[in-house]
């Protein structure tokens, strides 16, 4: 497939950076190697406590494309918003600094945008495992607002601000900022809300983003109940703010919450804090029970999701052990 380079289009790549000294250089090098060279790189230092800011400043001195912003710590949403305010590109791309991107990342997203003059375009697949191959058949299609919002809530896609291209002025005109009251689930909220404001969305299954699933600080952090509470808060805001009225959307929203609560139940058991957070445990289990019949009967709920629901309710100890083993495998095989 021949991809149009569209060299004249200026793109802003925004990196919210906080204590990522171990990964930042790999990420920056992947952006500097882009086949689409007409871009700026905005690194938003969210008041680091390691050498993140120093690395960003050093790169900025060597390359005029890099613009470093230093700000008081306000969380990842605040950092992305600061980057968006400073951006000058016609389009913006968000990259998490502990990940990295393929050389044609920006070029390919611009190609998708051109197919339908889209306000948003995105890829539904990522590189997550060592030695992982590209999709055998690349599928590019224009989809409706309802289909996009439903897809983003489905268990078939990793959801975040990454892997997407946004028309900058369109974001500003619709006041589509990231919600700074959300620190977990902020990418889900932002993308689900954004796709509802346009009828021009193009998607592809091509992998153009390397997503790390073994970041040390994430893998070793002790159980944090607030992460689950905040994720539910994000989901509730999504439901309150939704524009579309759709049975599929509502079902996927319910399924997403169920998966969140299943993960919470597993985390409580595997971290031996079930008794400490008994109130949350009971609430999560009872909510899963309340919603199970609707989800188990639904034709659009994947079989693997139905298995998870049944397993956590009837075989929680076994499912918890399997989940722990799976996490070990994911950590070892991650890109």
ABEGO torsion letter per residue (X at the ends): XBBBAGAABBBBBBBBBBGAAAAAAAAAAAAAABABABBBBBBBBBGBABAAAAAAAAAAAABAABBBBBBBBAEAAAAAAAAAAABABABBBBBBAABBBBAAAAAAAAAAAAAAGBABBBBABBBABBGBBBBABBBBBBBBAAAAAAAAABAABBBBABGBBBBAAAAAAAGBBBBAABABGAAAAAAAAAAAABABBBBBABBABBBBAABAAAAABBBBAAAAAAAAAAAAAAAAABABBBAAAAAAAAAAAAAAAAAAAAAAAAAGAAAAAAAAAAAAAAAAAAAAAAAAABAABBAAAAAAAAAAAABAAAAAAAAAAAAAAAAAABX
